[in-house]
């Protein structure tokens, strides 16, 4: 089932949570609403579900306007961050609840619940109660309960936010595999960039009730449309200067930016991701910036190096592969040269909301 969101506006008193938002969710896709707290992503999800009513605009599911329908009539499965399981019910009865409310025959309920418990890897735990399960198991019960009524849409509000890092990682992989098997159109809310990029087909970055950018994870990461998207999606190094004739000039240091060839000089801000900076013991041309090593953290899959630029009087962060780190043999206090390999530059008008 496809979802078409058209010109949705929602206010809570004087606060505008959503501002004329429009979005298409293709049938069978898994879409992530990504953004900081207060960006409007959960409000939009609840409006799609029918748990909130928009002040203006419409929601269409497979070309049917469902804007005035109740949550039940929309046939959505909704999963909350904190499970929302019935504590007094067994796992089996939690999953069966929606079907029993709809007066599904007992034999069909039993068959469907057992199928779902197998699907979510909880076979043999049907007689347990939520208090006897781990956080990850409880969230899988919540997903099974949402799927039990065979929803047209599956909506998840920060489904892994209450879990520890290792369990979150396991459930991301599991959710992606589950989606590929079931192909239910799914929208989930998260503030975790890594989670969105790992699980979703399409990522929608939201800010202050607006959509800043929508696209595939690779498109959004590689081609950020605004400074906010660039800054929100991971750590960045920020440089302020003047842009002209294919170069970004900053206090006697220049970075190549061939996308801007005009001779008119303009104020601009350059963003460089830590993994897109090369470190060398010797300068690599005019675009190499002399820096001093302040701290080295070789733990994990990348070595994080913190440097100080005397030119700018500011810190610079660089991510190196373990091999490159050992090759350079960096120590605090070492003088090295940083060369940005990819620069994204934004002009003042790019900062407008």
FIPA-220570 format. One record per residue: x, z, y of N, C-alpha, C, O in turn; residue in one letter. Coordinates in steps of 0.02 Angstrom, whole numbers, plus 50000, padded with zeros to 5 digits. Layout:
<recs>
XZYXZYXZYXZYA/...
</recs>
This chain:
<recs>
500415000049941500005000050000500445000050063500875004350070X/500334995350108500704995350171500354999950221499755001350216X/500745002250269500485006450323500655003050390501225001050401X/500155002450432500274999850499500055005150550499475007050552X/500535007450589500415012550640500395008950707500865005550726X/499835009750744499755005950805499605010550864499075013650868X/500085010750911499985013850977499735021150972499275023151007X/500065024950928499865031950918500135036350974500735036450988X/499675040151005499855045051056499545051751035498965051951013X/499925057151043499675063751025499955068951074500565069251085X/499505072951103499705078251147499475085051121498945085551090X/499885090151133499705097051120499745100651187500285102751208X/499165101451221499175104151288499535099451335499355093651341X/500035102051370500425097951417501005094251383501345090251415X/501105095651319501665092651283501445086351247500975086451208X/501795080751261501645074451227502115073751167502715072551175X/501825074451107502225074151046502395067051025502925065850998X/501925062451037502025055351020501795051051078501265052351108X/502185045951094502055041751153501975034451133502465030751131X/501365032551118501215025451105501655022551050501965017351059X/501685025950993502135024150938501805018850893501225019550873X/502175013650877501955008450830502505007350778503095007450794X/502285006350715502775005750660502445002650600501855003850587X/502814998550563502564995650501502964998450442503584998750444X/502605000650390502915003050328502724998150273502144998150251X/503184993950249503014989050198502774992250133502984997850117X/502354988850097502094991250034502664992449984503104988149976X/502654998249951503144999849901503815002149927504285003249888X/503875002949993504525004950022504575012550026504085016150018X/505195014850038505325021950049505635022450118506205020350129X/505255025250165505465025450235505595032650257505215037150240X/506145033650294506325040250319506205040550394506425036150431X/505845045650416505785047350487506335052350502506305058050479X/506825050350542507425054350553507465056150627507365051950671X/507615062550641507705064550710507765072050716507655075650668X/507955074450775508025081650786507345085050790506825081750793X/507345091650789506735095450798506405093550864506735092750915X/505745092750862505375090950923505345083550938505095081650990X/505595079350893505605072150906504925068850890504815063250911X/504485072450854503825069650839503735067250768503205064750750X/504255067850727504225064850660503705068250615503345064850579X/503675074950615503185078350573502475077250599502015076450559X/502385077050665501725075550693501495068650670500905067850652X/501935063750671501755057050649501565057050575501085053750556X/501945060650534501805060950463501115064050451500735061650409X/500955069350487500315072750479499735068450502499185068850475X/499845064250552499325059650575499205054250522498635052350509X/499745051750492499665046950437499265050050380498845046750349X/499385056450366499045059950311498325061650327497925062550281X/498145062050391497475064250409497445071650421496895074450427X/498015075050424498035082250437498015083650512497875089350532X/498165078650552498095078950625497735072650648497785067350616X/497365073150703497035067350732497405065150794497575069150837X/497545058650799497875055950858497395055850917496785055350908X/497655056350977497245055751037497095048451052496585046851083X/497535044051031497435036851040497815033150986498305035750959X/497595027050972497935022950922497585023050855497065026250847X/497875019550807497545018850741498065018750685498645017050695X/497825020550625498215020250564497855015650516497275016750500X/498205010450493497915005750445498305006050380498915005650379X/497935006850325498235006750259497975000550224497374999850210X/498434995950209498244989550178497664986250217497174984050188X/497754985950285497284982850332496624986650340496184984250376X/496544992350308495944996450317496095001950368496575005750361X/495685002350421495775007450472495535014150444494935015050432X/496005018750435495835025250406495865030750458495865036750441X/495895028950522496015033750575495505039450576495665045050595X/494885037950557494365043050559494235046150490493795050450484X/494595044150440494495046850373494835053650366495325055050399X/494565057750321494875064150305495505062950263495615057550237X/495905068250257496515067750217496355065950144496705062050113X/495815068850117495635067550048495425060250039495605057049990X/495025057650086494795050750080495355045750087495305040050063X/495905047650119496465043050127496875042450063497275037850056X/496765046850016497105046649950497865046949958498235042549933X/498095052049993498815053050002499035059149963498665063949954X/499655058849940499975064749911500445067549963500865063849989X/500385074049978500785077050031501205082750002500935087049967X/501855082650016502305087849992502615091450052502915088250095X/502535098050053502785102050109503495104550094503725104350036X/503835106750147504525109150139504555115350094505005116050053X/504065119850102504085126150066503605126150007503275131249993X/503565120549973503225119849908502465120649913502105116249889X/502215126149943501495127549948501155127549880500595125049873X/501495130249830501195130849763500735136949761500805141649799X/500255136849714499815142549703500175147549658500285146149599X/500345153249686500755158049649500415160849587500745162449537X/499745161249590499385164249534499245159249478498965161049427X/499425152949489499305147749439499955145849404500495146149434X/499895143949341500475141449303500695134749331500345131649371X/501265132549309501505125849328500995120549308500845116149347X/500735121049247500245116149223499645115949270499425110549290X/499365121849287498765122049328498905119849400498465117049433X/499505121249425499685118649492499655111049493499375108149540X/499945107949443499945100649440499235097949429499055092649455X/498845101549390498165099249373497655100449428497105097649426X/497835104449478497345106749527496945101049559496335101249560X/497285096049586496945090649620496465086849575495935084649596X/496655085949512496225082449465495615086649447495065084049439X/495715093149440495135097549424494635097549481494025097449469X/494875097649543494425097349601494015090949601493435090849622X/494315085549575493975079149572493575078249507493315072849493X/493535083549467493135083649405493365078449354492955075349320X/494025077649350494305073149299494215076549230494285082649225X/494075072549179493965075249112494585079149088495145077349102X/494455084549050494995089049028495535085448989496125086848999X/495335080948945495825077348904496285073048948496885072648936X/495995069848998496385065749044496855069949086497425068049100X/496615075849106497035080449145497645082449104498205082349128X/497525084349041498065086548998498585081048989499185082248993X/498345075048976498805069348966499215067849028499815066949026X/498855067749085499195066149149499705071449168500265069749189X/499535077749161499995083149179500615082949135501175083649159X/500525081949070501105081649025501555075649042502165076149038X/501245070049061501645064249081502065065849143502655064049147X/501745069149191502095070749253502645075949243503185075449273X/502515080849201503035085849187503635082649153504205084749164X/503515077749112504065073949082504425069949136505035069649137X/504045066849181504325062649234504785066749280505305064249302X/504575072849295504975076949342505455081749305505725086349335X/505545080449241506035084149200505875091649195506315095949202X/505235093149185505025100149177504625101149113504205105549109X/504775097049062504435097848998504555104948971505105107648975X/504035107848943504095114448913504025120148961504055126048941X/503935118649027503885124049076503175124649104503065128149154X/502705121449072502015121449097501695128249101501265129349144X/501895132849058501595139549057501935144549105501705150149112X/502475142449136502815146949183502445147149250502025142949264X/502625152249289502335152949356502875151349408503475151749393X/502675149449469503165147549520503725152649530504295150749542X/503565159049524504075164249534504615164149481505145167149489X/504485160649425504965160249370505395153949373505785152649328X/505315150149426505675143749433506195144149489506135148149535X/506695139849485507175139049540506845135149596506315132149587X/507175135049655506905131349711506835123949696506325120849714X/507335121049664507305113949646506735112449598506405107349604X/506625116849550506075115949502505405116449537504955112549522X/505335121149583504705121849620504555115549660503985113349664X/505065112749691504935106749730504735100849686504335096649707X/505005100649626504795095349579504075096349556503715091549544X/503865102749548503165104149533502725101649590502195098649578X/502935103049652502545100749710502485093149711501955090549728X/503015089649693502985082349691502535079949635502145075249644X/502565083249577502125081449521501395082549540500965078449524X/501255088049575500565089349596500315083949645499745081849641X/500765081849691500565076549738500435069949703500005066149724X/500805068649649500735062249613500155062449563499935057149540X/499915068349546499405068949493498765065149509498445062549464X/498575064949573497945061749592498035054149604497595050849631X/498605051549583498765044349590498655042049663498245037749676X/499045044949709498945043449780499135036349797499565033249766X/498805033749850499005027249876499665027849914500065023149915X/499775033649945500375034949984500655041749966500285046349950X/501315042349969501645048749958502015050650022502435046850046X/501845056550049502125058850112502485065450100502205070050071X/503105065950124503515071950112503795074550178504125070850215X/503675080950192503915083950254504525088250240504455093950216X/505115085650255505755089050241505745092250172505825098350166X/505645088250119505525091050053506105095050024505995099249980X/506715093950048507295097450020507615102250069508155104850057X/507285103350126507575107350179507705114550162508155117750190X/507315117350114507385124450097507865125550039507935131250016X/508195120350016508615120849957509355120749975509545118450029X/509775123349929510495123249944510775116249934510445111949905X/511385115249958511675108549963511705104949895511545099049891X/511915108449843511995105249777511325103049749511265097549722X/510815107349756510145105549731509865099749772509545095249744X/509965099849837509725094349880510015087749856509665082749851X/510675087649842511005081549819510695079049754510575073049747X/510575083549707510275081649643509575078849653509395073749622X/509175082049697508485079749706508445073149745507985069349735X/508935071949788508935065349822508995059749771508615054949773X/509475060449726509575055349674508945054749631508735049249614X/508665060549613508065060549572507485057149607507125053249576X/507385058549672506835055549710506915048049715506435044249709X/507535045749726507655038549731507495035149665507175029849664X/507705038149609507565035349543506815035449529506545030649501X/506475040849549505755041449539505385036049578504915032949553X/505615034849639505285029749680505375022749650504905018749649X/505965021349626506085014749595505655013749533505465008149516X/505495019249499505085018849439504345018049456503985014249423X/504105021649509503395021749524503185016949579502615014649579X/503635015449626503505010749681502895012749723502525008349746X/502805019249734502285021549780502555021349851503115023749863X/502185018549897502405018349967502505025549990502045029649988X/503115026950014503305033850028503605034450097504015030350118X/503385039650134503685041350199503905048550196503515052950177X/504545049750214504765056650214505125058350279505465054150309X/505045064550300505335067150362505965070950346505995074750298X/506485069850386507105073550378507485073650444507395069250486X/507905078750453508365078750510509075077650484509555078050523X/509145076250419509785075550386509955068150379509645064650340X/510445065850417510645058850416510855056550346510655051250322X/511265060550314511515058750247510945057850198510945053250158X/510455062450202509875062050158509485055650170509305052150123X/509345054050233508975048050250509325041750226509015037350197X/509985041450238510365035450221510435034550145510465028950120X/510465040050109510555039650037509915037650001509945034249950X/509345039850027508715039049991508295033050014507995029649973X/508275031850080507775027250108507975019950107508575018250108X/507465015650105507555008450115507585006850190507955002450212X/507195010650229507145009550301507195016350335506895021250312X/507565016650390507645022750429507365021650499507515016750532X/506955026450520506665026250588506925032350625506765038050607X/507335031250677507615036650716507155038150774506995033750814X/506935044550779506465046550831506785051450880507245055150863X/506535051250942506775055750994506225056651046505975051751074X/506045062851060505575064451113504935060351109504695057751160X/504665059651049504025056151040504065048651039503545045251038X/504665045951040504765038651039505175036650979505545040650950X/505115030250960505565027350910506155024150946506075019450985X/506745026850933507355024250963507595017950927507825013150959X/507545017950861507785012250822507485012550752507375017850724X/507365006650723507115006150655507495000450620507594995150648X/507695001750557508044996650520508314999350455508165005050437X/508684995250419509004997650357509525002950376509765003050432X/509705007350328510225012250344510865009150371511165011750417X/511075003550341511695000350363511624997550434512084998250474X/511044994450449510954991650516510954997150569511274996450621X/510605002550555510555007950604511245011250615511415012850672X/511625012050562512275015250569512785010650601513175012750644X/512795004350580513304999650605513144996850673513594995050711X/512494996450690512284993450753511794997950790511214996050799X/512015003950810511565008550846511315005350911511705002450949X/510655005850922510355002550979510435006451044510405003451098X/510545012951040510585017151099511135022351091511355023651035X/511365025251146511865030651141511615036451100512005039651063X/510965038051104510695043651065510785042350990511005046850954X/510615036350967510685034750896511415035250876511575037950823X/511855032550917512575032750902512815039950895513175041550848X/512605044250940512835051150941512505055250886512815059750857X/511865053750870511495057750821511735056450750511715060950708X/511965050350737512155048550669512895050150655513305045650648X/513045056450652513725058550636514145059950697513925059150754X/514765062150684515215063950738515485057650773515595052550741X/515585058250838515875052750877516375055450927516335061150949X/516845051150946517285052451002517015048551062516845042651056X/516975051851119516665048851178517185048051234517565052651249X/517205042051264517665040451318517275037551376516835033351367X/517415039851437517095037251497517595033051536518175034951543X/517365027451562517815023251600517465017351633516865017751649X/517845011951644517585005951677517674999951630518184999251598X/517154995851628517144990051583517224983651624516854982451672X/517704979451604517774972951636518234968451595518704970751563X/518084962051597518504956751567518724958251496519304957251478X/518254960751455518394961851384518784968051368519024968851312X/518844972651417519194978851404518834984851436518504984251487X/518914990551403518664996951429519265000751455519705002651416X/519295002051520519875005251552519725012551566519215014251594X/520205016851546520125024051554520795027251570521215027851526X/520895029251632521505033051652522155029951626522575033451598X/522235023451636522845020151615522855018051542523355015251519X/522325019351506522275017451436521695012551429521185013251462X/521775007451386521255002351379521075001351305521505001751261X/520434999951294520204998051227519884991151231519534989651279X/520014987151181519734980451179518974980751168518734984351125X/518594976751209517874976251199517674969151219517404968051273X/517794964251174517694957251191516964955351204516834949951232X/516484959651186515774958051197515604957751272515104954651290X/516014960851314515884960651387516454957051421517004959751428X/516334950751441516864946651471516784945751546517174942051578X/516284949051575516174948251648516744951751687517014956851666X/516904948651745517444951551786517184957251829517584961251855X/516534957751837516244963351876516374969951839516184970551780X/516684974751872516834981151842516224985651843515884986251894X/516084988951785515494993251780515664999751745516064999751698X/515355005251767515415011551731515135010751661514625007451651X/515465013751612515235013151543515495019051502515955022651523X/515195020051444515405025251398515555022051330515145018351304X/516135023551303516335020851238516285026151184516465031951195X/516025024151126515965028651069516375025951011516345019950996X/516755030350980517165028350922517065033550867517155039450879X/516875031250807516785035950752517475038150725517955034350728X/517515044350699518165046850676518495042650622519115042250620X/518105039350579518415035350526518625028450551518925024550515X/518455026950615518625020450643519205020850692519275016750737X/519615026150683520225026950723520815026850675520815030450624X/521325022950691521925022550649522475026750680522585026450740X/522815030650639523395034650663524045031650638524095029450580X/524545031550682525205029150664525735033450698525605036750748X/526335033250669526895036950698527185033350759527515036450800X/527055026850765527305022950821526725019250854526225017950821X/526775017550918526225014050952526105007150923526575003750902X/525475005150922525284998550896525014994250953524464991650949X/525404993451005525194989451062524904993751118524944999951115X/524614990351169524374993751228523754998051215523595002451255X/523414996851160522795000651146522925006851105522445009951080X/523555008851097523715014951061523765020751110524095020251162X/523435026251094523405032051137523855037551109523755039551051X/524345040051147524765045551122524355052051117524015053951165X/524385055251059524015061451047524445066351008524945064350977X/524255072651010524615077850976524165081050923523585082650937X/524425082050863524045084950809523935092350823524415096050834X/523305094550822523125101550834522955105150769523165110750757X/522565101750726522345104950664522235099550611522015094050626X/522375101250548522275096650492521875100250438522055105750418X/521335097150416520935100050361520915094950304520505090350305X/521345095850253521385090850199520875091950143520905088450092X/520415096650151519925098050098519385092650097519195089950149X/519135090950037518595086150030518835079050023519435077750018X/518365074250022518535067250010518905063950068519205058650059X/518875066850128519255064250185519655069950216519465075850210X/520195068250248520585073250285520395072750358520465067450389X/520155078250386519935078350455520515080850499520795086250488X/520685076850548521245078450593520985079250664520645074850691X/521145084950693520955086150763521575085250806522105088050793X/521505081150859522075079350901521905080850974521315081650992X/522415081251015522315082351086522655076751125523235075151113X/522275073751171522545068551214522735071551281522315074151317X/523375071251298523585073651364523355068951419523305070851477X/523225062651400522985057751450522305059751476522175059451536X/521865061951429521185063751449521085071251452520585073651481X/521545075051424521445082251420520865084051376520525089151388X/520735079951326520155080951282520355080151209520855077051193X/519935082951165520065082651093519825075951065519365072851091X/520145073951011519965067850975519945069550900520405072850875X/519425067350865519365068650794519455062250755519175057050772X/519855062650702519995056750660519915058750587520145064050566X/519595054350548519535055250476520005050450440519995044450453X/520425053150396520905049150358520745049650283520485054650260X/520905044350247520885044850175521445049450151521955050050186X/521365052750094521905057050069522575053450063523105056250077X/522545047050042523155043150035523505042150101524115042750106X/523115040450153523425039350219523695045850248524215045850281X/523345051350236523575057850260524255059650229524715061750264X/524325058650163524955060250130525515055550153526105057450157X/525325049350168525815044450191526095046450260526695045750273X/525655049050304525875051050371526205057950371526605059450415X/526015062150321526295068950316526215072750382526705075450409X/525605072950407525475075950472525535083550471525345086850422X/525795086250526525835093450535525615095150607525715091050652X/525315100950618525135102950686525745102550732526285104850715X/525645099650790526185098850839526485091850838526835090050885X/526375087950785526655081250781526365076750836525775077250853X/526785072450864526565067350912526435060850873526875058350839X/525835058250879525655051950845525265047550894525165049250952X/525045041750869524695036950912524035034950879524015032850821X/523495035550917522825033850893522615027050920522665025650979X/522375022750874522145016150894521425015050870521315014550810X/520945014750916520245013550896520185006550865520415001650894X/519875006050807519794999650773519104996650786519014990550779X/518625000850804517954998250820517665002550875517625008650869X/517454999350928517195002850987516485000451002516354994450999X/516045005051017515365003251040515295005851110515395011851123X/515105001451156515085003251227514365002751252514004997951236X/514165007651291513495007751320513545008351396513965012051422X/513115004651431513075004751503512555009851524512155011951483X/512535011951587512075017251609511345015851593510975020451577X/511125009551596510425008051582510235009051509509645009651492X/510735009351464510605010451393510385017651379510135019051324X/510465022051428510295029051418509565030551434509335036151421X/509215025851463508515027051480508095027851417508205024351368X/507615032451420507175033651362506635028151360506215028151315X/
</recs>
